[in-house]
Amino acid sequence: MAKTLPTLATGVIVALAIGLGLPAHAEPVTPADCVAQGKVWVHVQHEDSTNGGCASDFATAADATRSAGIALEGSNGFFTTVDGHTTSGNQWYALWTKSSDGDWVLAQQGADVLAPAAGSVVAWSFEPDWNVQAVAPRTDPLASPQPTASAGITAGLPPTGV
């Protein structure tokens, strides 16, 4: 009887684990993990903070952004609200792409058309004036230290001119 109780307990634990549908592997929590798993990291740079998340659905940059849990609002492919931050006047969000070992490239297609490559980064960068050339994101999510998706990734940016 003493031997039956531990065996029974082990069986119950295994049954619970299967019944609860515990994941076989953890979701990526850093941009580097996300990209290494062939997904797309979505990076959002606001005026004074950054945010990001890992996208498993990335047929388009807009799909990737939503899959990463980042809200988009707008019309006709022009998004005026990204991650809860709404532009006004001449402000806008530029769309950028980056391979895991490359430089930022300004997108030549809108977010509803641009199809990001697996293992890449898509970035939304706040721009204060659409009459001035867009500036690449100031932070690289693949550089150390890395923010984590589970932490909500809201961090201050370094001062400009540093």
Sequence and secondary structure as in RCSB ss.txt:
>XXXX:A:sequence
MAKTLPTLATGVIVALAIGLGLPAHAEPVTPADCVAQGKVWVHVQHEDSTNGGCASDFATAADATRSAGIALEGS
NGFFTTVDGHTTSGNQWYALWTKSSDGDWVLAQQGADVLAPAAGSVVAWSFEPDWNVQAVAPRTDPLASPQPTAS
AGITAGLPPTGV
>XXXX:A:secstr
 TTHHHHHHHHHHHHHHHHHT  SS    SHHHHHHTT EEEEEE SS EEEEEES  SSHHHHHHHTT  EEEE
TTEEEEETTEE  TT EEEEEEEETTS  EE SS TTT    TTEEEEEEEES TTS     S  TTSSS   GG
GT  B    TT 
